[in-house]
Amino acid sequence: MTSPGPVGWIRARAGSLRRQFALVVAIVVAPVLVALVVGDALMVVSERGVVIVAAIVIGAGLIAIVAARMVAGGIMRDVEAIRDGLVAVGRGRREVTIETAAHDELAQLALAANAMIYQLREEEAGRDSSEAARRNLIAAVSHDLRTPITSLRLLAEAIGDDIVEDAETRRSYLRRMGTHIDALSVLIDDLFELSRLEAGDISWTREQVPLQELVGETVEAMRVQAEVKGVAVLAEVPDTLKPAQANPEKLQRVLFNLIQNAIRHTPADGSVVVRAESVAAGIEFEVADTGDGIAPEEREQVFTAFYRGGSDSARTSPGAGLGLAVSRAIVEAHGGRIWLADAAVGTRVRFSLPAA
């Protein structure tokens, strides 16, 4: 901001435009009043008195012209600053700050313009972020659809062109085709469910869910997958734990997603532990593993659809990156929340649900 100078100092002290114009009028009127007083004091209009009064009046006029030009010049500079700032915004610039030399109505107008520019900048930044997220989502969906579809096309062509002659190889190809079809089915189901949950299209009912039984069944169902990788899966749920108020299928879906994700990122001889406990606000669940953990810069994004961090960022491993996003949507639809808890080793994912 440039120095306001003496005129700016006077304008700043004068305050509003009304007071500034009143000051100019006072500057004009004061010498005239002085001239009248002097004329009255002289009593008689002599030649010398006429010269004195004329000089005072001429001086008053000159002072009025200079004062008016100085005040008007300061006002015009502020008007031009506001105009130039708004023109720059209209041409696409957003890092614009309009400054004035006084504290009057023009300064208030500049403040309002700056607030508008800031809001416009924030809205455009939000749109850019949303657009980037949309592009990333489309790229991720395209990748996760293209990979199994490409494999299915190659396998189907190999079988259709009689490249595969023996029955065992043909059956192997068919099994691989079935795997890819299952992956596509899961991806489509997850996308459909996530879109419904985010749109608030929820039709399932809630009931009292005995947690020891449900957690035990879920862990048992995941045990085979864990043993193949050499990972131990355990459940720690007290007998006295009160039921949760939830949809049992959706709650089990959340646990399946979290346990599967934990097994995928836990090395052999590691463990995954599922816990549940009563808290003041309801029931809290935890799925803890002894894997490599999550980098601090990735913690805010792990529940974002299609996000993969660390070694999975190249999207070379199975899964579409929707499990945690679907889990978050289900938990929030129940009125709970899901988060990453601090862990000395591995990763701890916790989520809360209301108690029955």
C-alpha positions as CSV (number, residue, x, y, z in Angstrom):
1,M,0.0,0.0,0.0
2,T,1.4,3.4,-1.0
3,S,1.8,6.2,1.6
4,P,-1.4,8.3,1.8
5,G,0.6,11.5,2.3
6,P,-0.8,14.7,4.0
7,V,-4.1,14.6,2.0
8,G,-4.6,10.9,2.9
9,W,-3.9,11.8,6.5
10,I,-6.4,14.6,6.5
11,R,-9.0,12.3,4.8
12,A,-8.4,9.6,7.3
13,R,-8.9,12.0,10.2
14,A,-12.0,13.5,8.6
15,G,-13.7,10.2,8.3
16,S,-16.8,9.9,6.0
17,L,-17.2,11.6,2.6
18,R,-19.8,13.9,4.1
19,R,-17.3,15.2,6.7
20,Q,-14.6,15.5,4.0
21,F,-16.9,17.7,1.8
22,A,-17.9,19.7,4.9
23,L,-14.1,20.3,5.5
24,V,-13.7,21.6,2.0
25,V,-16.7,23.9,2.5
26,A,-15.2,25.2,5.8
27,I,-11.9,25.8,4.1
28,V,-13.7,27.9,1.4
29,V,-16.0,29.8,3.8
30,A,-13.4,30.6,6.5
31,P,-11.3,33.1,4.5
32,V,-14.5,34.8,3.3
33,L,-15.6,35.2,6.9
34,V,-12.2,36.5,7.7
35,A,-12.5,39.0,4.8
36,L,-15.9,40.2,6.2
37,V,-14.5,40.6,9.7
38,V,-11.5,42.6,8.3
39,G,-13.8,44.8,6.3
40,D,-16.0,45.4,9.3
41,A,-12.9,46.3,11.4
42,L,-11.8,48.8,8.8
43,M,-15.2,50.5,9.1
44,V,-14.5,52.6,6.0
45,V,-13.9,51.2,2.6
46,S,-10.7,52.8,1.7
47,E,-8.6,51.9,-1.3
48,R,-6.3,50.0,0.9
49,G,-9.2,48.2,2.5
50,V,-10.6,47.2,-0.8
51,V,-7.2,45.7,-1.8
52,I,-7.0,43.8,1.5
53,V,-10.5,42.4,1.2
54,A,-10.0,41.5,-2.5
55,A,-6.7,39.8,-1.7
56,I,-8.4,37.8,1.0
57,V,-11.3,36.8,-1.3
58,I,-8.9,35.8,-4.1
59,G,-6.8,33.9,-1.6
60,A,-9.9,32.1,-0.3
61,G,-10.8,31.1,-3.8
62,L,-7.3,29.8,-4.5
63,I,-7.3,27.9,-1.2
64,A,-10.8,26.5,-2.1
65,I,-9.6,25.3,-5.5
66,V,-6.4,23.7,-4.1
67,A,-8.4,22.0,-1.2
68,A,-11.1,20.8,-3.5
69,R,-8.5,19.4,-6.0
70,M,-6.6,17.7,-3.2
71,V,-9.6,16.0,-1.6
72,A,-11.1,15.2,-5.0
73,G,-7.8,13.7,-6.1
74,G,-7.6,11.4,-3.1
75,I,-11.2,10.3,-3.6
76,M,-10.6,9.7,-7.3
77,R,-7.4,7.6,-6.5
78,D,-9.5,5.4,-4.2
79,V,-12.3,5.1,-6.9
80,E,-9.7,4.2,-9.5
81,A,-8.1,1.6,-7.1
82,I,-11.5,0.0,-6.6
83,R,-12.2,0.1,-10.3
84,D,-8.9,-1.4,-11.3
85,G,-9.2,-4.2,-8.7
86,L,-12.7,-5.2,-10.0
87,V,-11.5,-5.0,-13.6
88,A,-8.6,-7.3,-12.7
89,V,-11.0,-9.8,-11.1
90,G,-13.2,-9.6,-14.2
91,R,-10.2,-10.6,-16.3
92,G,-9.6,-13.7,-14.2
93,R,-7.2,-12.6,-11.5
94,R,-8.1,-13.8,-8.0
95,E,-5.1,-12.7,-5.9
96,V,-6.3,-9.1,-5.7
97,T,-6.5,-6.9,-2.7
98,I,-8.1,-3.5,-3.0
99,E,-6.6,-0.8,-0.7
100,T,-7.7,2.8,0.0
101,A,-6.1,5.8,1.7
102,A,-8.8,6.7,4.1
103,H,-11.5,5.2,6.4
104,D,-14.7,6.4,4.7
105,E,-17.5,4.9,2.5
106,L,-15.0,4.1,-0.2
107,A,-12.9,2.1,2.3
108,Q,-16.1,0.2,3.2
109,L,-16.8,-0.4,-0.4
110,A,-13.2,-1.7,-0.8
111,L,-13.7,-4.1,2.1
112,A,-16.9,-5.4,0.6
113,A,-15.2,-5.9,-2.7
114,N,-12.3,-7.7,-1.0
115,A,-14.8,-10.0,0.8
116,M,-16.4,-10.8,-2.5
117,I,-13.1,-11.5,-4.2
118,Y,-12.1,-13.9,-1.3
119,Q,-15.4,-15.7,-1.5
120,L,-15.1,-16.1,-5.3
121,R,-11.5,-17.4,-4.8
122,E,-12.7,-20.0,-2.2
123,E,-15.6,-21.1,-4.4
124,E,-13.3,-21.6,-7.4
125,A,-10.8,-23.5,-5.3
126,G,-13.6,-25.8,-4.2
127,R,-14.8,-26.3,-7.7
128,D,-11.2,-27.1,-8.8
129,S,-10.9,-29.6,-6.0
130,S,-14.2,-31.2,-6.9
131,E,-13.3,-31.4,-10.5
132,A,-9.9,-33.0,-9.7
133,A,-11.7,-35.5,-7.4
134,R,-14.2,-36.3,-10.3
135,R,-11.3,-36.8,-12.7
136,N,-9.5,-39.1,-10.3
137,L,-12.7,-41.0,-9.6
138,I,-13.3,-41.6,-13.4
139,A,-9.7,-42.6,-13.9
140,A,-9.9,-45.1,-11.0
141,V,-13.2,-46.6,-12.1
142,S,-11.8,-46.8,-15.7
143,H,-8.7,-48.7,-14.5
144,D,-10.6,-51.1,-12.3
145,L,-13.1,-51.9,-15.0
146,R,-10.5,-52.1,-17.8
147,T,-8.2,-54.6,-16.1
148,P,-10.7,-57.5,-15.6
149,I,-12.5,-56.7,-18.9
150,T,-9.2,-56.9,-20.9
151,S,-8.3,-60.2,-19.2
152,L,-11.8,-61.6,-19.9
153,R,-11.5,-60.6,-23.6
154,L,-8.1,-62.3,-24.0
155,L,-9.2,-65.4,-22.2
156,A,-12.5,-65.6,-24.2
157,E,-10.5,-65.1,-27.5
158,A,-8.1,-67.8,-26.5
159,I,-10.9,-70.3,-25.9
160,G,-13.0,-69.1,-28.9
161,D,-10.0,-69.4,-31.3
162,D,-9.2,-72.9,-30.2
163,I,-5.8,-71.8,-29.0
164,V,-6.5,-73.8,-25.8
165,E,-6.8,-77.5,-26.8
166,D,-6.6,-79.6,-23.6
167,A,-9.5,-79.7,-21.2
168,E,-7.6,-78.9,-18.1
169,T,-6.2,-75.6,-19.5
170,R,-9.7,-74.7,-20.7
171,R,-11.1,-75.3,-17.2
172,S,-8.3,-73.1,-15.8
173,Y,-9.1,-70.3,-18.2
174,L,-12.8,-70.6,-17.2
175,R,-11.9,-70.4,-13.5
176,R,-9.9,-67.2,-14.2
177,M,-12.8,-65.8,-16.1
178,G,-15.0,-66.5,-13.2
179,T,-12.6,-64.7,-10.9
180,H,-12.7,-61.6,-13.1
181,I,-16.5,-61.7,-13.4
182,D,-16.7,-61.9,-9.6
183,A,-14.4,-58.9,-9.2
184,L,-16.5,-56.9,-11.7
185,S,-19.7,-57.8,-9.8
186,V,-18.2,-56.7,-6.5
187,L,-17.0,-53.4,-8.0
188,I,-20.5,-52.7,-9.5
189,D,-22.3,-53.6,-6.3
190,D,-19.9,-51.4,-4.2
191,L,-20.4,-48.5,-6.6
192,F,-24.2,-48.9,-6.5
193,E,-24.3,-49.1,-2.7
194,L,-21.9,-46.2,-2.2
195,S,-24.0,-43.9,-4.5
196,R,-27.2,-44.9,-2.7
197,L,-25.7,-44.3,0.7
198,E,-24.2,-40.9,-0.2
199,A,-27.6,-39.9,-1.7
200,G,-29.4,-40.9,1.5
201,D,-31.3,-43.7,-0.2
202,I,-31.5,-46.0,2.8
203,S,-34.2,-48.6,3.1
204,W,-32.8,-51.1,5.6
205,T,-34.1,-51.6,9.1
206,R,-32.3,-51.6,12.4
207,E,-32.6,-54.0,15.3
208,Q,-30.9,-55.1,18.5
209,V,-27.7,-57.0,17.3
210,P,-26.0,-59.3,19.8
211,L,-22.4,-58.4,19.1
212,Q,-20.5,-61.4,20.5
213,E,-22.3,-63.7,18.1
214,L,-22.0,-61.4,15.1
215,V,-18.3,-60.6,15.5
216,G,-17.5,-64.3,16.2
217,E,-19.3,-65.3,12.9
218,T,-17.5,-62.6,10.9
219,V,-14.1,-63.5,12.2
220,E,-14.7,-67.2,11.6
221,A,-15.7,-66.5,8.0
222,M,-12.5,-64.6,7.4
223,R,-10.2,-67.2,9.1
224,V,-9.6,-69.2,5.9
225,Q,-8.5,-66.2,3.9
226,A,-6.2,-65.2,6.9
227,E,-4.7,-68.6,7.2
228,V,-3.8,-68.8,3.5
229,K,-1.6,-65.7,4.1
230,G,-0.4,-66.9,7.5
231,V,-2.2,-64.2,9.5
232,A,-4.0,-64.9,12.8
233,V,-7.5,-63.4,13.2
234,L,-8.9,-63.0,16.8
235,A,-12.0,-61.7,18.3
236,E,-12.1,-60.0,21.7
237,V,-15.7,-59.2,22.7
238,P,-16.8,-59.4,26.4
239,D,-19.8,-61.5,27.3
240,T,-21.5,-58.6,29.0
241,L,-21.4,-56.3,26.0
242,K,-24.8,-54.8,25.3
243,P,-26.4,-55.1,21.8
244,A,-25.9,-52.4,19.2
245,Q,-28.8,-50.8,17.4
246,A,-27.9,-51.5,13.8
247,N,-28.7,-53.4,10.6
248,P,-26.9,-56.8,11.2
249,E,-26.0,-57.3,7.5
250,K,-24.6,-53.8,7.1
251,L,-22.6,-54.0,10.3
252,Q,-21.2,-57.3,9.2
253,R,-20.3,-55.7,5.8
254,V,-18.3,-53.1,7.6
255,L,-16.4,-55.7,9.7
256,F,-15.8,-57.8,6.6
257,N,-14.3,-54.8,4.7
258,L,-12.1,-53.8,7.6
259,I,-10.8,-57.3,8.4
260,Q,-10.2,-58.1,4.7
261,N,-8.3,-54.8,4.4
262,A,-6.2,-55.5,7.5
263,I,-5.4,-59.1,6.3
264,R,-4.3,-57.7,2.9
265,H,-1.8,-55.3,4.6
266,T,-0.5,-57.6,7.3
267,P,2.6,-59.8,6.6
268,A,2.8,-63.5,7.4
269,D,3.0,-64.3,11.1
270,G,1.1,-61.1,11.9
271,S,-2.3,-60.8,13.5
272,V,-5.6,-59.0,13.2
273,V,-7.7,-58.4,16.3
274,V,-11.4,-57.4,16.3
275,R,-12.6,-55.7,19.5
276,A,-15.8,-54.2,20.7
277,E,-16.5,-52.3,24.0
278,S,-19.2,-50.1,25.6
279,V,-18.5,-46.4,25.8
280,A,-20.6,-43.5,27.1
281,A,-21.9,-42.7,23.6
282,G,-22.7,-46.3,22.6
283,I,-20.5,-49.1,21.2
284,E,-17.1,-48.8,19.8
285,F,-15.5,-51.4,17.5
286,E,-11.8,-51.7,16.6
287,V,-9.9,-53.7,13.9
288,A,-6.2,-53.6,14.7
289,D,-3.4,-55.2,12.7
290,T,0.3,-55.6,12.9
291,G,1.1,-54.4,9.4
292,D,3.2,-51.5,8.2
293,G,0.7,-48.9,9.2
294,I,-0.5,-45.8,7.3
295,A,1.8,-42.8,6.5
296,P,0.7,-39.6,8.3
297,E,0.2,-37.8,5.0
298,E,-2.3,-40.5,3.9
299,R,-4.4,-40.7,7.0
300,E,-6.9,-38.1,5.9
301,Q,-7.6,-39.9,2.6
302,V,-7.9,-43.5,3.5
303,F,-11.8,-43.4,3.7
304,T,-12.0,-41.7,0.2
305,A,-13.4,-43.8,-2.6
306,F,-10.8,-45.5,-4.8
307,Y,-7.9,-44.1,-2.8
308,R,-4.9,-46.4,-2.4
309,G,-1.8,-45.3,-0.6
310,G,1.7,-46.6,-0.2
311,S,2.6,-49.6,-2.4
312,D,-1.0,-49.9,-3.6
313,S,-0.9,-46.5,-5.3
314,A,-0.1,-48.1,-8.6
315,R,-3.3,-50.1,-8.4
316,T,-1.5,-53.5,-8.9
317,S,-3.2,-55.4,-6.1
318,P,-6.8,-56.8,-6.0
319,G,-9.7,-54.7,-4.9
320,A,-11.1,-51.4,-6.1
321,G,-10.3,-49.2,-3.1
322,L,-14.0,-48.9,-2.1
323,G,-14.1,-51.0,1.1
324,L,-13.3,-48.2,3.5
325,A,-15.4,-45.6,1.7
326,V,-18.4,-48.0,1.8
327,S,-17.7,-48.7,5.5
328,R,-17.7,-45.0,6.3
329,A,-20.9,-44.4,4.5
330,I,-22.6,-47.3,6.4
331,V,-21.3,-46.2,9.8
332,E,-22.4,-42.6,9.2
333,A,-25.8,-43.8,8.0
334,H,-26.2,-45.4,11.4
335,G,-25.4,-42.1,13.1
336,G,-21.8,-43.2,14.1
337,R,-18.4,-42.2,12.9
338,I,-15.2,-44.0,11.8
339,W,-11.6,-42.9,12.3
340,L,-8.0,-44.0,12.5
341,A,-6.7,-44.3,16.1
342,D,-3.1,-43.9,17.0
343,A,-1.1,-47.1,17.0
344,A,2.4,-48.0,18.1
345,V,2.4,-50.9,15.5
346,G,0.3,-51.4,12.4
347,T,-3.1,-49.8,12.0
348,R,-6.1,-49.3,14.3
349,V,-9.4,-48.5,12.6
350,R,-12.2,-47.7,15.1
351,F,-15.9,-46.9,14.5
352,S,-18.8,-46.2,16.8
353,L,-22.5,-47.2,16.7
354,P,-25.4,-46.4,19.0
355,A,-26.3,-48.9,21.6
356,A,-29.7,-50.6,21.7
